[in-house]
């Protein structure tokens, strides 16, 4: 007969193994850059940006919700001030063919940074969506980024999301704010879009 202490030890070992397998499974497809933070739910790294000394931030994370819901979340630019950290306003500027241009105001500490991005949907499939943006004008020198959203095969009802962000602050924005605008803002952003996705799915009865 297995003793109680041995049984408990076995259960704890299985739980630890399961957690380690989840964390191990979440990884980038290549070994570029430097990992700066890793949990069982997300991983963040800094990678070299071609022809620039400023690093690009990449995050890979798993979140509860269908890909179509997360696509709705990140594509609803006008609603960003209601759930995205630090974004205080979002104003539609114009369409360029099927690409939307929005002007945002991002406030952190005593600084308010204003900039305009143009957004392009590059993949629009039932279980796979991709969105990228490029800089138009504003207080920054340059910025671009992307979302790639897929169904997560490891757990039903979850998505795996690849996020990239490059920001070059330029002369109008203090350089020390760069981390607060990029890598430092990623964990809060991940939590925010997760909450927003759950809100949307609950509101539609899913």
VOLOZA-831947 format. One line per 3 residues: number of its first residue (from 1); for each residue y, x, z of N, C-alpha, C. Coordinates in Angstrom, 3 decimals, always signed. Layout:
! VOLOZA-831947
NUM) Y,X,Z,Y,X,Z,Y,X,Z; ...
This chain:
! VOLOZA-831947
1) -1.197,+0.853,+0.000,+0.000,+0.000,+0.000,+1.254,+0.894,+0.000; +2.234,+0.544,-0.813,+3.471,+1.323,-0.888,+4.335,+1.023,+0.322; +4.807,+2.078,+0.970,+5.659,+1.882,+2.133,+6.999,+1.307,+1.724
4) +7.692,+0.684,+2.694,+8.988,+0.064,+2.420,+10.007,+1.101,+1.978; +10.008,+2.289,+2.656,+10.977,+3.328,+2.312,+10.741,+3.863,+0.912; +9.443,+3.995,+0.509,+9.131,+4.480,-0.827,+9.540,+3.455,-1.882
7) +9.333,+2.164,-1.560,+9.725,+1.100,-2.490,+11.235,+1.096,-2.718; +11.999,+1.211,-1.629,+13.468,+1.229,-1.737,+13.920,+2.439,-2.529; +13.311,+3.595,-2.255,+13.671,+4.819,-2.974,+13.411,+4.670,-4.465
10) +12.325,+3.992,-4.815,+11.997,+3.784,-6.229,+13.021,+2.892,-6.909; +13.431,+1.832,-6.207,+14.444,+0.922,-6.759,+15.764,+1.653,-6.980; +16.188,+2.444,-5.990,+17.440,+3.201,-6.107,+17.366,+4.165,-7.279
13) +16.219,+4.831,-7.433,+16.049,+5.780,-8.538,+16.151,+5.078,-9.888; +15.565,+3.881,-9.994,+15.630,+3.124,-11.243,+17.055,+2.690,-11.565; +17.787,+2.281,-10.535,+19.189,+1.882,-10.740,+20.004,+3.076,-11.214
16) +19.840,+4.225,-10.577,+20.582,+5.428,-10.959,+20.239,+5.843,-12.381; +18.934,+5.739,-12.745,+18.519,+6.084,-14.094,+19.155,+5.151,-15.112; +19.200,+3.852,-14.788,+19.803,+2.882,-15.704,+21.268,+3.173,-15.921
19) +21.987,+3.470,-14.835,+23.415,+3.762,-14.946,+23.652,+5.012,-15.761; +22.826,+6.038,-15.554,+23.003,+7.277,-16.303,+22.719,+7.071,-17.776; +21.742,+6.192,-18.093,+21.435,+5.921,-19.485,+22.574,+5.189,-20.166
22) +23.233,+4.252,-19.445,+24.380,+3.548,-20.015,+25.495,+4.528,-20.323; +25.803,+5.421,-19.372,+26.868,+6.394,-19.572,+26.521,+7.351,-20.697; +25.244,+7.754,-20.778,+24.824,+8.700,-21.796,+24.907,+8.070,-23.178
25) +24.578,+6.787,-23.271,+24.576,+6.107,-24.560,+25.980,+5.974,-25.129; +26.990,+5.954,-24.285,+28.362,+5.797,-24.740,+28.942,+7.170,-25.018; +28.973,+7.548,-26.281,+29.491,+8.859,-26.636,+29.988,+8.826,-28.072
28) +30.886,+9.763,-28.390,+31.394,+9.856,-29.746,+30.313,+10.407,-30.672; +30.455,+10.119,-31.951,+29.450,+10.542,-32.926,+29.564,+12.014,-33.295; +30.630,+12.676,-32.820,+30.791,+14.103,-33.071,+31.293,+14.776,-31.800
31) +31.346,+16.082,-31.806,+31.699,+16.836,-30.599,+33.119,+17.386,-30.635; +33.978,+16.798,-31.463,+35.346,+17.296,-31.562,+36.126,+17.038,-30.279; +37.120,+17.879,-30.038,+38.081,+17.631,-28.979,+37.564,+17.875,-27.583
34) +38.359,+17.413,-26.625,+38.080,+17.620,-25.202,+38.001,+16.279,-24.488; +36.877,+16.039,-23.808,+36.728,+14.817,-23.014,+37.610,+14.929,-21.776; +38.478,+13.934,-21.564,+39.364,+13.977,-20.397,+39.007,+12.934,-19.346
37) +38.214,+11.936,-19.733,+37.766,+10.938,-18.754,+36.539,+10.225,-19.308; +35.543,+9.990,-18.424,+34.326,+9.311,-18.854,+33.777,+8.483,-17.706; +33.502,+7.210,-17.988,+32.854,+6.315,-17.039,+31.685,+5.649,-17.760
40) +31.009,+4.727,-17.087,+29.920,+4.002,-17.743,+30.434,+3.001,-18.769; +31.740,+2.711,-18.751,+32.310,+1.710,-19.641,+33.198,+2.296,-20.730; +33.747,+3.478,-20.514,+34.605,+4.063,-21.549,+34.590,+5.585,-21.473
43) +35.017,+6.182,-22.594,+35.146,+7.628,-22.691,+36.418,+7.925,-23.477; +37.207,+8.882,-23.006,+38.491,+9.214,-23.619,+38.522,+10.706,-23.922; +39.011,+11.058,-25.092,+39.127,+12.468,-25.445,+40.434,+12.733,-26.193
46) +40.798,+14.006,-26.247,+41.930,+14.478,-27.045,+41.378,+15.319,-28.178; +41.819,+15.051,-29.399,+41.351,+15.800,-30.561,+42.553,+16.370,-31.314; +42.291,+17.404,-32.074,+43.328,+18.024,-32.877,+43.825,+17.057,-33.953
49) +45.132,+17.083,-34.185,+45.736,+16.286,-35.248,+46.041,+17.207,-36.423; +45.554,+16.885,-37.613,+45.825,+17.750,-38.764,+47.314,+18.000,-38.976; +47.678,+19.261,-39.141,+49.053,+19.669,-39.440,+50.047,+19.307,-38.341
52) +49.553,+19.220,-37.097,+50.450,+18.879,-35.991,+49.882,+19.461,-34.699; +50.778,+19.895,-33.802,+50.330,+20.459,-32.529,+50.077,+19.387,-31.471; +50.551,+18.166,-31.714,+50.329,+17.064,-30.781,+48.932,+16.490,-30.969
55) +48.228,+16.296,-29.866,+46.861,+15.798,-29.926,+46.817,+14.290,-30.199; +45.715,+13.853,-30.790,+45.427,+12.428,-30.958,+44.479,+11.984,-29.846; +44.771,+10.838,-29.256,+43.916,+10.268,-28.222,+42.884,+9.357,-28.873
58) +41.640,+9.486,-28.451,+40.582,+8.578,-28.899,+39.878,+8.011,-27.673; +39.563,+6.734,-27.743,+38.803,+6.083,-26.675,+37.675,+5.280,-27.295; +36.530,+5.325,-26.655,+35.388,+4.517,-27.056,+34.969,+3.720,-25.831
61) +34.904,+2.391,-25.959,+34.576,+1.593,-24.786,+33.793,+0.341,-25.146; +33.095,-0.155,-24.144,+32.283,-1.363,-24.267,+32.940,-2.452,-23.425; +33.041,-3.647,-23.986,+33.691,-4.740,-23.258,+33.006,-6.054,-23.585
64) +33.015,-6.956,-22.616,+32.386,-8.267,-22.803,+33.236,-9.125,-23.723; +32.613,-9.651,-24.761,+33.316,-10.478,-25.725,+32.828,-10.174,-27.135; +32.976,-11.134,-28.024,+32.539,-10.959,-29.401,+33.583,-10.178,-30.196
67) +33.144,-9.463,-31.250,+34.103,-8.713,-32.071,+35.239,-9.569,-32.612; +34.928,-10.811,-33.016,+35.981,-11.663,-33.565,+37.060,-11.961,-32.518; +36.647,-12.042,-31.243,+37.622,-12.298,-30.179,+38.525,-11.087,-29.982
70) +37.954,-9.900,-29.948,+38.774,-8.703,-29.779,+39.676,-8.468,-30.986; +39.207,-8.852,-32.162,+40.077,-8.761,-33.336,+41.283,-9.679,-33.183; +41.060,-10.879,-32.649,+42.169,-11.795,-32.388,+43.147,-11.193,-31.378
73) +42.597,-10.555,-30.344,+43.439,-9.968,-29.297,+44.364,-8.893,-29.870; +43.790,-7.915,-30.578,+44.602,-6.782,-31.033,+45.453,-7.126,-32.245; +45.139,-8.241,-32.916,+45.919,-8.646,-34.087,+47.058,-9.594,-33.752
76) +47.086,-10.092,-32.526,+48.120,-11.049,-32.127,+49.323,-10.286,-31.573; +50.039,-9.619,-32.468,+51.099,-8.691,-32.075,+52.218,-9.370,-31.297; +52.526,-10.602,-31.643,+53.609,-11.315,-30.966,+53.305,-11.556,-29.494
79) +51.998,-11.582,-29.145,+51.590,-11.832,-27.763,+51.447,-10.564,-26.934; +51.629,-9.399,-27.540,+51.459,-8.141,-26.810,+52.233,-8.086,-25.488; +53.468,-8.568,-25.441,+54.201,-8.491,-24.158,+53.542,-9.266,-23.025
82) +52.673,-10.227,-23.366,+52.035,-11.053,-22.344,+50.788,-10.421,-21.741; +50.282,-9.348,-22.338,+49.073,-8.754,-21.760,+48.989,-7.235,-21.906; +49.696,-6.635,-22.848,+49.623,-5.190,-23.022,+50.533,-4.484,-22.010
85) +50.032,-3.473,-21.293,+50.856,-2.764,-20.310,+52.096,-2.130,-20.951; +53.219,-2.294,-20.283,+54.490,-1.631,-20.612,+55.218,-2.216,-21.831; +54.568,-3.024,-22.654,+55.259,-3.588,-23.813,+56.081,-4.789,-23.364
88) +57.378,-4.686,-23.549,+58.296,-5.711,-23.056,+58.701,-6.726,-24.116; +58.648,-6.339,-25.385,+59.000,-7.296,-26.438,+58.279,-6.923,-27.726; +58.052,-7.934,-28.562,+57.430,-7.748,-29.874,+58.088,-8.730,-30.829
91) +58.703,-8.214,-31.857,+59.459,-9.055,-32.784,+58.954,-8.858,-34.206; +58.596,-9.966,-34.841,+58.178,-9.899,-36.239,+59.368,-9.518,-37.105; +59.153,-8.560,-38.005,+60.233,-8.087,-38.884,+60.071,-8.647,-40.291
94) +58.886,-8.414,-40.883,+58.659,-8.864,-42.263,+57.197,-8.650,-42.632; +56.818,-9.239,-43.754,+55.546,-8.932,-44.378,+55.779,-8.020,-45.572; +54.908,-7.060,-45.749,+54.864,-6.270,-46.977,+53.508,-6.545,-47.604
97) +53.505,-7.481,-48.558,+52.265,-8.033,-49.089,+51.503,-8.683,-47.931; +50.304,-8.203,-47.586,+49.561,-8.810,-46.477,+49.642,-7.977,-45.211; +50.592,-7.063,-45.152,+50.742,-6.190,-43.991,+51.974,-6.608,-43.182
100) +51.787,-6.789,-41.885,+52.873,-7.238,-41.014,+53.597,-6.053,-40.391; +54.907,-6.156,-40.316,+55.740,-5.162,-39.634,+56.295,-5.796,-38.365; +56.077,-5.132,-37.232,+56.582,-5.612,-35.951,+57.386,-4.509,-35.269
103) +58.424,-4.948,-34.554,+59.242,-4.043,-33.750,+58.896,-4.281,-32.276; +58.556,-3.198,-31.567,+58.162,-3.281,-30.168,+59.153,-2.540,-29.274; +59.224,-2.990,-28.026,+59.959,-2.254,-26.993,+58.969,-1.922,-25.890
106) +58.820,-0.643,-25.603,+57.859,-0.134,-24.626,+58.668,+0.469,-23.485; +58.508,-0.063,-22.278,+59.293,+0.433,-21.151,+58.404,+1.129,-20.137; +58.794,+2.343,-19.752,+58.094,+3.075,-18.716,+59.120,+3.903,-17.952
109) +59.030,+3.827,-16.620,+60.047,+4.457,-15.752,+61.415,+3.916,-16.151; +62.368,+4.793,-16.439,+63.728,+4.356,-16.779,+63.958,+4.285,-18.280; +62.919,+4.572,-19.064,+63.091,+4.645,-20.506,+62.521,+3.420,-21.199
112) +63.269,+2.924,-22.172,+62.784,+1.887,-23.071,+62.720,+2.487,-24.468; +61.530,+2.496,-25.035,+61.300,+3.094,-26.350,+61.113,+1.964,-27.358; +61.919,+1.990,-28.418,+61.827,+0.961,-29.461,+61.335,+1.589,-30.758
115) +60.421,+0.893,-31.408,+59.841,+1.432,-32.638,+59.216,+0.295,-33.436; +59.063,+0.512,-34.738,+58.439,-0.478,-35.619,+57.203,+0.123,-36.261; +56.122,-0.675,-36.309,+54.873,-0.281,-36.950,+54.499,-1.289,-38.030
118) +53.770,-0.805,-39.031,+53.215,-1.689,-40.051,+51.695,-1.700,-39.895; +51.109,-2.885,-39.898,+49.697,-3.055,-39.583,+48.900,-3.456,-40.826; +47.708,-2.857,-40.964,+46.845,-3.124,-42.108,+45.423,-3.403,-41.623
121) +44.867,-4.538,-42.007,+43.463,-4.839,-41.720,+42.614,-4.180,-42.808; +41.765,-3.242,-42.412,+40.976,-2.492,-43.379,+39.535,-2.979,-43.484; +39.008,-3.622,-42.445,+37.672,-4.216,-42.470,+37.756,-5.586,-41.816
124) +37.172,-6.590,-42.464,+37.198,-7.948,-41.924,+35.851,-8.616,-42.201; +34.859,-8.279,-41.378,+33.514,-8.809,-41.505,+33.148,-9.538,-40.217; +32.121,-10.396,-40.236,+31.798,-11.199,-39.047,+31.589,-10.390,-37.775
127) +30.935,-9.237,-37.858,+30.669,-8.429,-36.668,+31.329,-7.061,-36.716; +32.299,-6.897,-37.610,+32.969,-5.601,-37.738,+34.394,-5.808,-38.252; +35.338,-5.365,-37.444,+36.751,-5.486,-37.806,+37.427,-4.137,-37.605
130) +38.398,-3.840,-38.455,+39.173,-2.607,-38.300,+40.624,-2.875,-38.647; +41.493,-2.279,-37.861,+42.938,-2.452,-37.999,+43.597,-1.103,-37.795; +44.548,-0.758,-38.650,+45.286,+0.493,-38.449,+46.778,+0.224,-38.524
133) +47.548,+1.129,-37.950,+48.995,+0.993,-38.035,+49.634,+2.332,-38.329; +50.815,+2.237,-38.963,+51.607,+3.416,-39.301,+53.048,+3.178,-38.872; +53.716,+4.270,-38.630,+55.094,+4.226,-38.135,+56.054,+3.852,-39.260
136) +57.049,+3.036,-38.912,+58.104,+2.672,-39.852,+59.410,+3.348,-39.451; +59.866,+3.070,-38.236,+61.092,+3.703,-37.746,+61.230,+3.429,-36.258; +62.222,+4.100,-35.618,+62.480,+3.852,-34.210,+62.811,+5.104,-33.435
139) +62.605,+5.057,-32.113,+62.966,+6.152,-31.223,+61.960,+7.303,-31.242; +60.773,+7.064,-31.754,+59.747,+8.103,-31.828,+59.936,+8.925,-33.106; +59.286,+10.077,-33.131,+59.271,+10.863,-34.362,+58.190,+10.348,-35.302
142) +57.033,+10.009,-34.712,+55.938,+9.485,-35.528,+54.884,+8.860,-34.617; +54.149,+7.915,-35.144,+53.006,+7.338,-34.427,+52.093,+6.648,-35.430; +50.810,+6.667,-35.137,+49.849,+5.893,-35.910,+48.607,+5.700,-35.050
145) +47.736,+4.827,-35.486,+46.532,+4.589,-34.698,+45.639,+3.567,-35.363; +44.557,+3.221,-34.661,+43.601,+2.294,-35.257,+42.706,+1.663,-34.194; +42.137,+0.524,-34.566,+41.087,-0.145,-33.809,+39.888,-0.304,-34.732
148) +38.693,-0.019,-34.229,+37.463,-0.309,-34.952,+36.538,-1.049,-33.983; +36.219,-2.285,-34.302,+35.536,-3.188,-33.371,+34.217,-3.649,-33.975; +33.116,-3.412,-33.252,+31.795,-3.793,-33.731,+31.008,-4.492,-32.627
151) +30.006,-5.242,-33.032,+29.084,-5.829,-32.060,+28.287,-4.700,-31.414; +28.140,-4.777,-30.096,+27.388,-3.766,-29.356,+25.926,-4.176,-29.285; +25.054,-3.353,-29.851,+23.639,-3.707,-29.927,+22.923,-3.564,-28.591
154) +23.538,-2.850,-27.642,+22.872,-2.608,-26.371,+22.924,-3.756,-25.389; +23.801,-4.742,-25.625,+23.902,-5.865,-24.702,+24.505,-7.064,-25.416; +23.832,-8.198,-25.321,+24.283,-9.395,-26.007,+25.639,-9.848,-25.479
157) +26.516,-10.241,-26.412,+27.823,-10.757,-26.027,+28.857,-9.690,-25.739; +28.561,-8.449,-26.099,+29.487,-7.345,-25.865,+29.888,-6.698,-27.188; +31.027,-6.019,-27.159,+31.520,-5.280,-28.321,+31.721,-3.819,-27.948
160) +31.625,-2.953,-28.948,+31.962,-1.546,-28.771,+33.187,-1.268,-29.636; +34.185,-0.652,-29.023,+35.499,-0.529,-29.652,+35.925,+0.934,-29.671; +36.351,+1.379,-30.839,+36.864,+2.746,-31.011,+38.369,+2.646,-31.268
163) +39.133,+3.289,-30.409,+40.599,+3.219,-30.450,+41.157,+4.616,-30.657; +42.130,+4.760,-31.553,+42.804,+6.039,-31.734,+44.310,+5.833,-31.648; +45.003,+6.844,-31.139,+46.461,+6.759,-31.017,+47.075,+8.149,-31.104
166) +48.046,+8.273,-31.992,+48.836,+9.499,-32.112,+50.296,+9.136,-31.904; +50.961,+9.850,-31.005,+52.395,+9.659,-30.788,+53.071,+11.020,-30.718; +54.075,+11.188,-31.531,+54.938,+12.370,-31.467,+56.313,+11.875,-31.022
169) +56.713,+12.272,-29.825,+57.895,+11.661,-29.215,+59.207,+12.027,-29.905; +59.360,+13.254,-30.362,+60.619,+13.650,-30.979,+61.700,+13.932,-29.955; +62.952,+13.933,-30.383,+64.076,+14.339,-29.541,+64.644,+13.216,-28.677
172) +64.411,+11.957,-29.065,+65.030,+10.845,-28.349,+64.245,+10.409,-27.110; +62.992,+10.842,-27.008,+62.129,+10.449,-25.894,+61.660,+11.712,-25.173; +61.791,+11.766,-23.824,+61.353,+12.956,-23.083,+59.879,+13.279,-23.344
175) +59.578,+14.559,-23.537,+58.216,+14.969,-23.873,+57.215,+14.607,-22.783; +57.673,+14.590,-21.491,+56.740,+14.298,-20.400,+56.237,+12.859,-20.437; +56.937,+12.003,-21.189,+56.489,+10.617,-21.309,+55.313,+10.467,-22.271
178) +55.049,+11.516,-23.040,+54.019,+11.429,-24.067,+52.661,+11.023,-23.492; +52.261,+11.645,-22.367,+50.977,+11.297,-21.760,+50.963,+9.868,-21.250; +52.104,+9.406,-20.696,+52.184,+8.022,-20.209,+52.095,+7.018,-21.345
181) +52.509,+7.431,-22.534,+52.448,+6.552,-23.696,+51.073,+6.585,-24.369; +50.304,+7.644,-24.110,+49.034,+7.820,-24.822,+47.848,+7.792,-23.854; +47.300,+8.984,-23.536,+46.070,+9.048,-22.736,+46.210,+8.369,-21.384
184) +47.363,+8.538,-20.735,+47.563,+7.951,-19.418,+47.580,+6.437,-19.422; +47.864,+5.837,-20.584,+47.960,+4.380,-20.676,+46.644,+3.721,-21.085; +45.657,+4.511,-21.518,+44.442,+3.935,-22.090,+43.615,+3.113,-21.098
187) +43.302,+3.601,-19.890,+42.486,+2.774,-18.983,+43.080,+1.402,-18.693; +44.397,+1.344,-18.467,+45.047,+0.051,-18.210,+44.996,-0.831,-19.453; +45.125,-0.228,-20.627,+45.061,-0.987,-21.869,+43.665,-1.576,-22.073
190) +42.624,-0.787,-21.778,+41.254,-1.273,-21.907,+41.033,-2.489,-21.011; +41.494,-2.400,-19.766,+41.364,-3.533,-18.843,+42.131,-4.746,-19.342; +43.310,-4.508,-19.893,+44.170,-5.604,-20.343,+43.556,-6.373,-21.504
193) +43.011,-5.673,-22.495,+42.458,-6.406,-23.634,+41.131,-7.069,-23.255; +40.427,-6.487,-22.273,+39.215,-7.146,-21.771,+39.540,-8.479,-21.117; +40.581,-8.480,-20.274,+41.011,-9.734,-19.625,+41.478,-10.746,-20.662
196) +42.205,-10.260,-21.662,+42.720,-11.161,-22.694,+41.573,-11.779,-23.502; +40.567,-10.983,-23.805,+39.414,-11.506,-24.552,+38.690,-12.572,-23.745; +38.502,-12.333,-22.459,+37.837,-13.345,-21.615,+38.664,-14.607,-21.537
199) +39.978,-14.459,-21.449,+40.865,-15.624,-21.417,+40.722,-16.446,-22.702; +40.718,-15.779,-23.845,+40.610,-16.499,-25.112,+39.258,-17.190,-25.248; +38.185,-16.504,-24.852,+36.865,-17.116,-24.986,+36.706,-18.287,-24.016
202) +37.263,-18.160,-22.821,+37.198,-19.278,-21.867,+38.023,-20.463,-22.335; +39.159,-20.185,-22.961,+40.038,-21.258,-23.419,+39.466,-22.013,-24.601; +38.547,-21.369,-25.350,+37.915,-22.040,-26.491,+36.524,-22.554,-26.139
205) +36.140,-22.417,-24.874,+34.869,-22.962,-24.411,+33.668,-22.116,-24.691; +33.866,-20.829,-25.054,+32.729,-19.960,-25.326,+32.175,-19.407,-24.032
